[in-house]
Amino acid sequence: MAIRKKTAAVIAGVAALALVGGGVTALALTSGGDAEASGSQENAASRFNLTADQDRVRLDAVSEAVASLAAGGFEPIEAGKLTVVTSPYAAPLGLYADDDTTLIGNEVDLAQLVADGLDLELNIQAAAWADWPLGIQSGKYDLILSNVTVTDERKELYDFASYRQDLLGFYVKADSPIDSIEEAADVAGLKIIVGSGTNQEKILQAWDEENIAAGLDPVEYLYFDDTASGALALKSGRADANFGPNATSAYAAAVDGETKLVGTVNGGWPLTADIAAATAKGNGLIESVGIVLNAAIEGGEYAEVLERWGLTSESLATSEINPPGLPKSE
């Protein structure tokens, strides 16, 4: 029963993340019962290392970052350790290993690089995605790496160091005749699965309005109460495409081979948004984090981590401190 309980927790966590800007939602990796779930777990294990023995990519201490940390006056919550929080409810960003205890995933691997570069021991902690703001502000955690999008509102309370593009992806059935969705006209007349109240829904609605004004067929929006039903709709042909966070959909496509990517859109469209590590504003940590991330980018360790989890398409050429964020909602 342990596996079933953990699976239920993951699905519940992903559903919750769909309601929060910067969170993620995607089609479930499975669309049926326990037998299919078991098969998907085996497929995932053959493509990704889901064991507790991660043999993570490591980084030597970055002298410039260590000096910057000392100069900035930052003091870790726990001496000698960097306490990083992540939300392990959406593969490949964060998830539990097959022992149901060890935290693994892209965000955990990048947290390891940051801790290494700062010459600190990584103390990785799990929390619900909605709980990180209070945890960072109260001093429970030093840093968060958990698919947080930079926004102007968040920048009032937190400092950021970017490490990934915020990409949304259009995924279709593997044998679909649709091979490209790049602009508004490409979605005209399609049945598209999208999460209610999400950034991707807003983008799709804007494109749809443009198409209708041009005399093109409208989009048929498909909403599902659970991700498994959405996955089944796409794979059975009842939906033409799914539009959601690229990272989780890319993982699902790599695991089962039943879907394919046909286009990406920045999550901040028509603006550009990045995913970033965040810490309490003005605490003297973020500059050092940025130095480590750029050292890892230059040294190739960053690329190794993203390739390891199938996220190369979301890589950044440079980590920026407090890059432009999405504007506040009016």
C-alpha positions, 0 to 999 in steps of 0.5 A: 500500500505504500506505493499507492499512498505515495502516488495518491499524495503526488497526484493531490500535490500536483492538483494543488500546484495547478492553482498557484502561479509558478506551480505545475500541473501536467497529464498523469503518467498513467491513465488506468489501474494498478497494472498500468501504473506499475508499467509506467513506474518500470518505464520511468525507472528505465529512463531515469534513476529513481532509486535512493542511490542518486550519484548526483552531479557534484561541484567543487566549492566556488571560491568566489561564491564562498568569499561572497557569502562571507562578505554578504554576512549571510548565516545559514539556519543550521551552521555548515548547512544550506537548508533548501525546501522543495515540493516533491509532487511533480516529476521530474522537478521533485519527487520521492525515490523508490524508497518513498523517503529520499527526495530526488529530481531536477530541483534537488540536483541543482540544490546540491550544486548550489550547496557544493559551490558554497562549501555547505552540506545540503539539507533538503526539506520537503513541503507543500508548494503553498507553504514555502513563502512563510517558511522562507520569511520565518527563517525555517528555510534558507532557499527554495528551488521548486519551480518558482516563477519570478514575479514583481510581487514576489520580488518585494519579499524575496531575492531571486537567482534564475536557473530555468526558463518557464516553458509551457508545452503543447503535447499531442498523441505520438501518432498525431498528424499535428507536428507544430503549434507555434502561434494562435492560428495553429490552435484554431478548431482544436480540442485542447486540455488546459488547467482552469485558472492557470497561466496557460489557460489565459494564453490560450484564451488570448490566442482564441480571441485573436482567431475568432476575430480573424474568422477562424474556428474557436478552441474547444476547451477541455477541463478535467477534475483529475489528470488521469482522465486528461491523459486518457482523453489525449491518448484515446484521441478525444483531445487534440492536445494538452497545454501545460508546464513543459517539464512535467509533460516532457517527463511523461512523454519520455516515460511512456512514449505515447505523447510528443512535444509540438511547440513551446510558449514562455509561461509569461507570454507575451512577456518572458518569465524565468524559474529561479531560486528564492531567498528572503530579501536582503539576507546576503545569500542570493548573490553567492547563489548566482555565482555558483549557478553561473560557475556550474553553467560554465563548467557543464555541471548544470547542463548535466543535471538538466540532461539527466532529467530531460530538461535541456530545452529549458536551460539558461545561458546565464543566471541573473539576480532578480531578473524581470518578473511578471507584472502584478495583476491589475 
